[in-house]
């Protein structure tokens, strides 16, 4: 991979990267840079993928939340994946697309099962990735915002919206419970990006007293969570998150 570089960073309000430097770095430099902090779900998802693929990276420490007086969005700050080299440059924004690209680019490194090895396997992974993005992420992100970030910023919580999103998650997790009676993981019997993509928000749900039962009240979902959350890659992300003190 010499001569290839990957940068992952939060974009500033002007659309540029908040740190200086081009895409060319010495061969001994890390293959990736992860900007903002591991507490952001979008960043945590990419970090977990980097650890699964054994890709070296540099974490650029974030600013804290001091002075922030409005509800943030877990779709932002926006993240950019930049790849440079002889074959040209490319920019991606969505963390799931970044994970796909990392997995495709480093196909022979680390966990080789993240995107599957055959057409049917890949199709199943993509199906559950879409389920996570369209059905699991919206309500779980809303709960993270209202139950985790709002108190930190002394903002009023919307109790009605919290209950509505709990109900939406109940419906999604009922579907997961049925699926996991048939397979060990969502897309089959191997841990894949379909499972990895759930880790950031599911971590909050499983550790929050108001949401824990969403996971623990379902036998198969609870067992699945135990398996994926104890993976060394995710444990490393959790350790990084614990190092960040949010003010």
Beta strands, then each sheet from edge to edge (+ up, - down):
strand 1: 5-10
strand 2: 32-34
strand 3: 57-59
strand 4: 79-84
strand 5: 90-92
sheet 1: 1+ 4- 5+
sheet 2: 2+ 3+
end
